[in-house]
């Protein structure tokens, strides 16, 4: 939309039109009535659906769920007052997880700039948790500010952006003075530090990077026991999952993933090694330890993925044993080498570098034995499944395994969300992901209460998907009010609550490490099914292992929002396994927080 087309429109109408021009169909928020002049046109829009949350943080996580499901920016409205500080958690979570978001804050007319009652500078708060931010002081700045916010939120490295709009702009009319002012506004989309521009080398030669990829392809073709480690960067890249699948299939290379990389590779394929790391599959860690070449694609090798850095990719880094090193494909140089230093870095957009690599790869017949060895490790070191006796409470792992079994025929139309805690680890270990939005979770920032609102956002983005929110009892309590949001708008999400006792992930840590049993331990547990019914949602409780299949069958076939409260046995400690050793051989426990 050209700026002269805006003549005669109010600031609220301009905001509405620009959101439509950027393809926005849902907006989440919890703004105060004082900013109605700015957001009112969106509230009554025939094109955009506004979803009012019960809490600002819930709106932010809904936008995250929407963005993770579609790779399009999720949009949030909020008023600039103390409530806007509740957006800090979703914005920082989005920044660390590369989630595109646009947060629009409307300042109330009573803001005086005197640091008085209920005054808050959201711009200052947002410095550490946004990719880009701006303050709109005059109406003429508004159109380019919105355009720049979407440009920054998307791009090759997505993230949250913030537009803070001063009072009075919503009702102001775009006149000739605003038109002239808008032509002088310069909000240039700039690249972040460390963000590569395509395949151009520091010297400016595209041939430089091409030669590096040729060299890496030769190393891969010579490798006999390579492993790919895929991360969130694959999911954030257009065609990233298809390119990863092509590499694995053409060169016969097994694929492991980080937690945030789950869904980037079909886990039902024989080449799938599933998740690596301290809570990962033992056979995946074995494969990485014994690989002569590790190919990292869009993944962050942090402490949770690496575990004991001394033994990580030991053979690949040992030239005397035929190791060929660690090759890292990524777009952000600042994420590389903080825990494990790669031997070769291909810095650039995966959608540009991976097609070049694919064209240079050749099949290697000797890898049949390597793939057979991996299948043997899968049989020898599977995830352990505890056995529950009849009339006993089900173990949490059994809940996830049963959900995985019943959703197997409809995997392509099933999306699971999780918050953080032990339930996140059980889900990542026992639920098999087959497509890019199979699992939507909080990773780097590990946010409690993420699951339920994120499921609402994902369901609105993908209405044909069966969206199931997995949550622990303590985590669910932090955002359970958003069940009312789901009911009000008849958003047909399903919720499974692992009801053991509050603080389930911390109590084992206290007992095992500190020898105490006072901080988060509780003898009581809530009846979340009754809570759901009190809100008007459907609710059911499962207390015996033999009732679990029927309970999940009921949940999957409910119409409207529904909750299954599973009274699980007290969870055992999730063991830490360093990369390259079977799960549970290392001494330690998982905090999962």
VMD Tcl script that draws the C-alpha trace (Angstrom):
set ca {
  {0.00 0.00 0.00}
  {1.38 3.38 -1.07}
  {1.41 6.13 1.54}
  {-0.79 8.48 -0.51}
  {-3.52 5.79 -0.36}
  {-3.60 6.34 3.40}
  {-4.86 9.93 3.21}
  {-7.96 10.36 5.35}
  {-7.47 7.17 7.33}
  {-7.03 7.08 11.09}
  {-4.07 5.43 12.76}
  {-6.27 2.49 13.79}
  {-7.45 2.03 10.19}
  {-3.86 2.19 8.91}
  {-2.78 -0.47 11.39}
  {-5.67 -2.69 10.31}
  {-4.92 -2.29 6.59}
  {-1.20 -2.96 7.04}
  {-1.84 -6.14 9.04}
  {-4.09 -7.40 6.24}
  {-1.44 -6.54 3.65}
  {1.02 -8.76 5.58}
  {-1.37 -11.71 5.47}
  {-2.40 -11.59 9.13}
  {-5.54 -13.63 9.84}
  {-5.33 -13.98 13.64}
  {-4.25 -11.56 16.34}
  {-3.86 -12.48 20.00}
  {-3.91 -10.05 22.87}
  {-5.02 -8.64 26.17}
  {-4.95 -4.84 25.71}
  {-6.68 -2.39 27.99}
  {-9.75 -0.44 26.91}
  {-7.77 2.81 26.89}
  {-6.11 1.82 23.59}
  {-9.35 0.92 21.83}
  {-8.90 3.73 19.30}
  {-5.74 2.04 18.02}
  {-6.94 -1.58 17.98}
  {-10.70 -1.12 17.50}
  {-10.68 -1.64 13.72}
  {-8.92 -4.97 14.15}
  {-11.43 -6.07 16.81}
  {-14.34 -5.65 14.36}
  {-12.41 -6.75 11.25}
  {-14.15 -9.14 8.82}
  {-10.72 -10.43 7.74}
  {-8.74 -10.73 11.00}
  {-9.93 -12.79 13.97}
  {-8.98 -11.28 17.30}
  {-8.47 -13.84 20.09}
  {-8.51 -12.19 23.54}
  {-6.46 -14.17 26.02}
  {-7.02 -14.29 29.77}
  {-3.41 -13.18 30.39}
  {-0.84 -11.30 28.33}
  {1.67 -14.13 28.62}
  {-0.93 -16.54 27.26}
  {-1.39 -14.29 24.22}
  {2.35 -14.33 23.61}
  {2.55 -18.12 23.73}
  {-0.48 -18.38 21.43}
  {1.39 -16.25 18.91}
  {4.42 -18.51 19.32}
  {2.33 -21.62 18.68}
  {0.81 -19.99 15.61}
  {4.24 -18.98 14.30}
  {5.84 -22.38 14.92}
  {2.98 -24.08 13.08}
  {3.10 -21.81 10.03}
  {6.55 -20.10 10.02}
  {4.60 -16.83 9.68}
  {4.80 -14.12 12.35}
  {2.35 -14.43 15.20}
  {0.85 -11.04 16.14}
  {0.11 -9.81 19.66}
  {-1.68 -6.68 20.89}
  {-1.00 -5.38 24.37}
  {-1.33 -2.13 26.26}
  {1.83 -0.39 27.43}
  {1.34 -0.54 31.19}
  {2.57 -2.94 33.90}
  {0.68 -5.76 32.17}
  {2.90 -5.45 29.12}
  {5.81 -6.72 31.22}
  {4.11 -10.12 31.04}
  {5.16 -10.23 27.38}
  {8.84 -10.41 28.32}
  {8.76 -14.18 28.79}
  {7.15 -15.00 25.39}
  {9.39 -12.50 23.58}
  {12.59 -13.89 25.11}
  {11.40 -17.44 24.43}
  {10.73 -16.45 20.83}
  {14.13 -14.79 20.50}
  {16.04 -17.84 21.74}
  {13.92 -20.25 19.68}
  {13.95 -18.17 16.47}
  {10.17 -17.71 16.48}
  {8.75 -14.89 14.31}
  {6.49 -12.57 16.34}
  {5.24 -9.00 16.04}
  {4.21 -7.39 19.33}
  {2.28 -4.12 19.04}
  {1.97 -2.06 22.22}
  {-0.46 0.84 22.45}
  {0.29 3.43 25.10}
  {-2.65 4.67 27.14}
  {-3.61 8.39 26.90}
  {-2.88 8.90 30.60}
  {0.82 8.14 30.11}
  {2.68 11.29 31.15}
  {6.31 10.25 30.97}
  {6.92 11.15 34.60}
  {7.60 7.62 35.86}
  {4.37 7.93 37.78}
  {1.51 5.53 38.50}
  {1.53 2.43 36.24}
  {4.07 3.89 33.81}
  {6.45 1.44 32.19}
  {8.96 1.71 29.35}
  {8.37 -1.44 27.34}
  {11.10 -0.40 24.89}
  {13.72 -0.55 27.63}
  {12.43 -3.88 28.87}
  {12.41 -5.32 25.38}
  {16.05 -4.56 24.57}
  {17.24 -7.97 25.74}
  {14.32 -10.01 24.40}
  {13.58 -8.73 20.89}
  {15.34 -8.92 17.57}
  {14.23 -5.38 16.68}
  {12.08 -2.68 18.27}
  {10.92 0.86 17.61}
  {8.78 3.58 19.14}
  {6.25 5.34 16.92}
  {6.16 9.00 17.97}
  {4.09 10.40 15.06}
  {1.42 9.01 12.76}
  {3.68 9.40 9.72}
  {6.06 6.81 11.20}
  {3.40 4.12 11.67}
  {3.20 2.55 8.15}
  {6.94 1.97 7.78}
  {7.24 0.85 11.41}
  {4.70 -1.95 10.85}
  {6.37 -2.97 7.57}
  {9.81 -3.03 9.19}
  {8.51 -5.06 12.15}
  {7.27 -7.82 9.83}
  {10.43 -7.71 7.74}
  {12.60 -8.14 10.83}
  {10.34 -10.79 12.41}
  {10.64 -12.98 9.35}
  {13.68 -13.18 7.15}
  {16.46 -15.72 7.26}
  {16.75 -15.60 11.02}
  {13.30 -15.09 12.55}
  {12.61 -13.50 15.91}
  {10.27 -11.24 17.89}
  {9.89 -7.55 17.12}
  {8.16 -4.78 19.06}
  {6.32 -1.63 17.92}
  {5.49 0.77 20.75}
  {2.88 3.35 19.68}
  {2.40 6.62 21.56}
  {-1.05 7.86 22.72}
  {-3.28 9.68 20.27}
  {-1.94 8.03 17.12}
  {-4.90 5.65 16.88}
  {-7.45 8.44 16.36}
  {-5.15 10.81 14.43}
  {-5.97 11.26 10.73}
  {-3.34 10.73 8.06}
  {-3.17 14.11 6.29}
  {-0.72 15.90 4.00}
  {1.63 16.63 6.90}
  {1.70 12.93 7.86}
  {2.27 12.04 4.21}
  {5.27 14.33 4.00}
  {6.54 13.03 7.34}
  {6.22 9.41 6.19}
  {8.40 10.06 3.14}
  {11.22 11.15 5.46}
  {11.02 8.08 7.69}
  {13.87 5.63 7.22}
  {13.47 2.25 8.92}
  {15.93 0.13 6.99}
  {15.90 -3.64 7.64}
  {19.44 -4.38 8.72}
  {21.20 -7.70 9.05}
  {22.09 -8.83 12.54}
  {25.66 -9.39 13.61}
  {26.75 -12.87 12.63}
  {23.94 -13.34 10.11}
  {25.27 -14.55 6.81}
  {24.03 -13.09 3.55}
  {23.56 -16.10 1.37}
  {26.76 -17.84 0.38}
  {28.94 -14.77 0.10}
  {32.31 -15.00 1.84}
  {33.88 -12.17 3.81}
  {35.89 -11.31 0.73}
  {32.70 -11.00 -1.29}
  {33.33 -14.03 -3.51}
  {30.51 -16.56 -3.90}
  {33.10 -18.98 -5.29}
  {34.82 -19.08 -1.90}
  {31.81 -20.68 -0.17}
  {31.13 -22.96 -3.13}
  {34.67 -24.30 -2.91}
  {34.17 -24.99 0.81}
  {30.98 -26.96 0.09}
  {32.81 -28.94 -2.61}
  {35.51 -29.80 -0.08}
  {32.94 -30.81 2.52}
  {31.04 -32.95 -0.01}
  {34.27 -34.81 -0.81}
  {34.79 -35.52 2.88}
  {31.21 -36.80 3.22}
  {31.60 -39.04 0.17}
  {34.76 -40.54 1.70}
  {33.16 -41.08 5.11}
  {32.04 -44.58 6.10}
  {30.13 -43.89 9.31}
  {28.67 -40.36 9.10}
  {25.80 -38.98 11.20}
  {23.68 -35.88 10.63}
  {22.51 -33.83 13.63}
  {19.57 -31.61 12.65}
  {18.20 -28.73 14.69}
  {15.66 -25.92 14.75}
  {17.39 -24.16 11.84}
  {16.10 -26.87 9.50}
  {12.50 -26.21 10.58}
  {12.99 -22.44 10.27}
  {14.26 -22.74 6.70}
  {11.99 -22.94 3.68}
  {12.22 -26.49 2.25}
  {14.69 -27.33 5.04}
  {13.01 -30.62 5.96}
  {12.77 -31.77 2.34}
  {16.43 -30.94 1.73}
  {17.47 -32.85 4.86}
  {15.47 -35.88 3.74}
  {17.10 -35.76 0.31}
  {20.59 -35.71 1.82}
  {19.85 -38.67 4.06}
  {18.21 -40.72 1.32}
  {20.79 -40.00 -1.38}
  {23.89 -40.50 0.75}
  {22.45 -43.10 3.17}
  {23.24 -41.08 6.27}
  {21.33 -41.58 9.54}
  {19.79 -38.48 11.13}
  {19.58 -37.50 14.79}
  {17.93 -34.32 16.04}
  {18.12 -31.92 18.95}
  {14.98 -31.26 21.00}
  {14.03 -28.24 18.88}
  {14.87 -30.20 15.74}
  {12.21 -32.85 16.36}
  {9.92 -32.94 13.34}
  {12.63 -31.98 10.87}
  {13.07 -35.66 9.96}
  {10.52 -38.49 9.83}
  {11.25 -40.51 12.97}
  {9.53 -43.61 11.62}
  {12.24 -44.09 9.00}
  {15.04 -46.59 9.63}
  {17.63 -43.81 9.23}
  {16.11 -41.90 12.17}
  {18.21 -41.86 15.34}
  {15.69 -39.71 17.22}
  {16.81 -37.16 19.82}
  {20.38 -36.82 21.06}
  {21.69 -35.41 24.30}
  {21.45 -35.92 28.02}
  {17.81 -37.01 27.71}
  {18.18 -38.48 24.22}
  {18.16 -41.96 22.75}
  {21.10 -44.13 23.87}
  {21.57 -45.42 20.32}
  {21.68 -41.85 18.98}
  {24.44 -40.98 21.42}
  {26.30 -44.18 20.54}
  {26.08 -43.33 16.84}
  {27.50 -39.85 17.35}
  {30.33 -41.18 19.50}
  {31.28 -43.76 16.86}
  {30.71 -41.65 13.75}
  {33.80 -40.77 11.73}
  {32.05 -37.57 10.57}
  {29.38 -35.46 12.26}
  {27.35 -33.16 10.01}
  {25.51 -30.54 12.06}
  {22.68 -28.82 10.19}
  {21.00 -25.82 11.79}
  {21.51 -27.12 15.32}
  {22.92 -25.53 18.45}
  {25.31 -27.88 20.19}
  {24.58 -26.67 23.70}
  {25.12 -28.43 27.01}
  {21.85 -30.38 26.86}
  {22.62 -31.73 23.39}
  {26.29 -32.44 24.05}
  {26.32 -33.64 27.65}
  {29.94 -34.44 28.48}
  {31.85 -32.45 25.88}
  {34.99 -34.56 26.43}
  {33.41 -37.63 24.85}
  {31.22 -35.92 22.29}
  {31.89 -37.12 18.71}
  {35.10 -38.71 20.01}
  {35.92 -40.70 16.89}
  {35.11 -37.88 14.47}
  {37.56 -35.60 16.28}
  {40.30 -38.24 16.49}
  {42.30 -38.10 13.26}
  {44.42 -41.06 14.34}
  {41.29 -43.25 14.34}
  {40.16 -42.03 10.94}
  {38.06 -39.14 12.18}
  {36.98 -36.62 9.56}
  {35.80 -33.92 11.94}
  {32.61 -31.95 12.57}
  {31.05 -29.94 9.76}
  {28.54 -27.29 10.83}
  {25.98 -25.75 8.44}
  {24.30 -22.68 9.94}
  {23.30 -19.10 9.24}
  {24.43 -17.47 12.48}
  {28.12 -17.40 13.30}
  {27.44 -16.30 16.88}
  {25.84 -19.68 17.69}
  {28.86 -21.73 16.66}
  {31.70 -23.15 18.72}
  {30.49 -22.23 22.20}
  {30.62 -25.82 23.51}
  {32.00 -27.87 20.60}
  {34.33 -26.28 18.03}
  {33.56 -27.43 14.46}
  {36.42 -28.36 12.16}
  {34.63 -26.84 9.16}
  {31.91 -24.17 9.03}
  {29.56 -23.51 6.12}
  {27.97 -20.18 6.97}
  {24.88 -19.35 4.96}
  {21.19 -19.86 4.39}
  {20.42 -23.62 4.43}
  {18.05 -23.17 1.50}
  {21.08 -22.08 -0.54}
  {23.91 -24.22 0.83}
  {22.13 -27.60 1.11}
  {21.04 -27.83 -2.57}
  {24.67 -27.33 -3.59}
  {25.73 -30.08 -1.20}
  {23.05 -32.47 -2.50}
  {24.25 -32.04 -6.08}
  {27.75 -33.10 -5.03}
  {26.92 -36.14 -2.89}
  {27.23 -39.71 -4.14}
  {25.86 -42.98 -2.65}
  {28.39 -45.05 -0.67}
  {27.81 -48.82 -0.65}
  {29.95 -49.38 2.46}
  {27.38 -47.59 4.61}
  {25.02 -50.57 4.63}
  {27.01 -52.06 7.48}
  {26.85 -48.78 9.40}
  {23.07 -48.65 9.10}
  {22.85 -52.29 10.22}
  {24.96 -51.46 13.27}
  {22.59 -48.66 14.18}
  {19.60 -50.99 13.98}
  {21.39 -53.35 16.36}
  {21.95 -50.51 18.85}
  {18.26 -49.61 18.61}
  {17.31 -53.15 19.64}
  {19.98 -53.43 22.32}
  {19.49 -49.99 23.97}
  {15.85 -48.92 23.57}
  {14.11 -46.46 25.84}
  {13.06 -48.37 28.94}
  {9.32 -48.70 29.49}
  {8.30 -49.27 33.12}
  {5.73 -52.00 33.75}
  {2.61 -51.03 35.70}
  {0.49 -53.66 37.36}
  {-3.27 -53.85 36.92}
  {-5.27 -51.36 38.98}
  {-2.11 -49.28 39.50}
  {-1.64 -45.77 38.21}
  {-0.06 -45.60 34.75}
  {3.54 -44.49 34.38}
  {3.98 -41.23 32.44}
  {5.95 -43.02 29.72}
  {2.99 -45.33 29.15}
  {0.71 -42.36 28.62}
  {2.90 -40.98 25.83}
  {3.43 -44.43 24.30}
  {-0.32 -45.05 24.21}
  {-0.95 -41.65 22.62}
  {1.75 -42.40 20.06}
  {0.13 -45.79 19.28}
  {-3.36 -44.41 18.81}
  {-2.22 -41.48 16.65}
  {0.05 -43.60 14.41}
  {-2.59 -43.93 11.64}
  {-3.06 -40.14 11.63}
  {0.46 -38.86 12.31}
  {0.42 -36.40 9.45}
  {-2.59 -34.64 10.98}
  {-1.43 -34.68 14.62}
  {0.43 -31.91 16.43}
  {1.63 -32.14 20.02}
  {2.69 -29.22 22.20}
  {4.59 -29.38 25.49}
  {5.77 -27.03 28.17}
  {8.93 -27.85 30.08}
  {9.51 -30.45 32.74}
  {9.73 -34.20 32.77}
  {6.65 -34.50 30.53}
  {8.63 -32.72 27.79}
  {11.32 -35.40 27.98}
  {8.84 -38.29 28.05}
  {7.08 -36.84 25.01}
  {10.30 -36.31 23.06}
  {11.42 -39.86 23.87}
  {8.23 -41.82 23.19}
  {6.21 -39.76 20.67}
  {7.42 -40.20 17.11}
  {7.45 -37.03 15.00}
  {6.90 -37.35 11.26}
  {6.37 -33.81 9.92}
  {7.60 -30.26 10.60}
  {4.90 -29.26 13.10}
  {4.65 -32.63 14.88}
  {6.07 -31.18 18.10}
  {5.80 -27.55 19.22}
  {7.74 -26.88 22.39}
  {9.80 -24.37 24.29}
  {13.47 -25.25 24.09}
  {16.21 -22.75 24.80}
  {14.31 -20.68 27.36}
  {12.26 -23.65 28.67}
  {9.06 -21.83 29.60}
  {6.52 -23.29 32.02}
  {2.90 -22.97 30.88}
  {3.83 -22.85 27.19}
  {1.86 -25.90 26.08}
  {-1.82 -24.91 26.47}
  {-1.72 -21.42 24.88}
  {0.68 -22.63 22.17}
  {-1.82 -25.38 21.32}
  {-4.53 -22.73 20.88}
  {-2.31 -20.79 18.47}
  {-1.32 -23.94 16.56}
  {-4.95 -25.09 16.24}
  {-6.05 -21.72 14.85}
  {-3.16 -21.81 12.38}
  {-3.85 -25.44 11.37}
  {-7.58 -26.05 11.89}
  {-7.46 -29.50 10.26}
  {-4.80 -30.77 12.69}
  {-5.53 -32.72 15.85}
  {-3.67 -30.56 18.39}
  {-2.85 -32.10 21.78}
  {-1.28 -30.15 24.63}
  {0.87 -32.27 26.95}
  {1.51 -30.67 30.33}
  {2.69 -31.39 33.82}
  {0.49 -30.50 36.79}
  {2.71 -27.67 38.06}
  {3.23 -26.23 34.57}
  {-0.45 -26.45 33.69}
  {-1.36 -24.36 36.74}
  {0.53 -21.36 35.34}
  {-1.66 -20.91 32.23}
  {-4.74 -23.06 32.87}
  {-6.99 -19.99 32.61}
  {-6.54 -20.15 28.83}
  {-8.93 -23.14 28.79}
  {-11.62 -20.44 29.02}
  {-10.19 -18.84 25.87}
  {-10.39 -22.18 24.06}
  {-13.98 -22.70 25.22}
  {-15.12 -19.17 24.37}
  {-13.93 -19.52 20.77}
  {-14.61 -23.27 20.53}
  {-10.98 -24.00 19.68}
  {-10.93 -27.80 19.68}
  {-7.67 -28.49 21.46}
  {-7.10 -31.56 23.63}
  {-5.10 -31.44 26.86}
  {-3.37 -34.25 28.76}
  {-2.20 -33.35 32.27}
  {0.35 -35.62 33.98}
  {-1.02 -35.37 37.50}
  {1.55 -36.76 39.90}
  {2.03 -33.94 42.40}
  {3.23 -30.34 42.10}
  {6.92 -29.90 41.51}
  {7.35 -33.38 40.05}
  {10.66 -32.55 38.37}
  {12.18 -30.83 41.37}
  {11.20 -33.21 44.16}
  {13.37 -36.09 42.84}
  {16.27 -33.65 42.55}
  {15.84 -32.56 46.12}
  {15.71 -36.12 47.37}
  {18.59 -37.48 45.29}
  {21.03 -34.58 45.46}
  {20.21 -32.56 48.55}
  {18.52 -35.18 50.71}
  {15.55 -32.91 51.40}
  {11.84 -33.33 50.88}
  {10.31 -29.96 51.72}
  {10.57 -27.47 48.84}
  {8.15 -28.61 46.14}
  {6.79 -31.85 47.55}
  {3.07 -32.08 48.22}
  {0.84 -34.92 49.37}
  {-2.17 -33.54 47.52}
  {-3.04 -33.30 43.86}
  {-5.77 -31.35 42.11}
  {-8.64 -32.84 40.14}
  {-8.02 -31.07 36.85}
  {-10.92 -32.87 35.17}
  {-13.34 -31.23 37.61}
  {-11.62 -27.89 37.02}
  {-12.10 -28.26 33.26}
  {-15.79 -29.12 33.68}
  {-16.27 -26.11 35.96}
  {-15.08 -23.95 33.07}
  {-17.53 -25.64 30.69}
  {-14.98 -27.89 28.96}
  {-15.15 -31.67 28.79}
  {-13.05 -33.45 31.37}
  {-12.22 -37.00 32.36}
  {-9.84 -38.61 34.83}
  {-7.79 -41.79 34.39}
  {-6.39 -43.48 37.49}
  {-5.71 -47.06 36.38}
  {-3.38 -48.32 33.70}
  {-6.03 -50.62 32.20}
  {-8.30 -47.61 31.62}
  {-5.64 -45.63 29.74}
  {-6.39 -46.83 26.16}
  {-10.10 -46.01 26.51}
  {-9.36 -42.62 28.10}
  {-7.07 -41.52 25.27}
  {-9.54 -42.90 22.71}
  {-12.22 -40.71 24.35}
  {-9.98 -37.63 24.29}
  {-9.04 -37.92 20.64}
  {-12.68 -38.15 19.61}
  {-14.10 -35.35 21.73}
  {-15.62 -32.35 20.01}
  {-14.66 -29.04 21.52}
  {-11.91 -28.41 24.06}
  {-11.36 -31.40 26.33}
  {-8.97 -32.36 29.12}
  {-7.73 -35.75 30.29}
  {-6.39 -35.75 33.84}
  {-4.06 -38.75 34.18}
  {-3.22 -39.62 37.77}
  {0.25 -40.99 37.10}
  {2.49 -42.91 39.42}
  {5.18 -40.84 41.06}
  {7.72 -40.31 38.26}
  {11.14 -41.81 38.44}
  {14.13 -39.56 37.83}
  {14.89 -39.15 34.13}
  {18.54 -40.29 33.92}
  {21.20 -38.21 32.27}
  {23.12 -39.97 29.52}
  {26.18 -38.34 28.02}
  {26.48 -38.45 24.25}
  {27.96 -41.77 23.32}
  {26.90 -43.85 26.32}
  {23.69 -45.78 26.98}
  {21.05 -43.80 28.81}
  {21.43 -44.17 32.54}
  {25.09 -45.22 32.69}
  {26.20 -41.81 33.89}
  {25.50 -40.79 37.45}
  {23.12 -37.86 37.61}
  {19.55 -36.74 37.30}
  {17.62 -34.56 34.92}
  {16.14 -31.35 36.22}
  {14.31 -30.67 32.94}
  {13.50 -27.15 34.00}
}
mol new
graphics top color blue
foreach p $ca { graphics top sphere $p radius 0.5 }
foreach p [lrange $ca 0 end-1] q [lrange $ca 1 end] { graphics top cylinder $p $q radius 0.2 }
display resetview
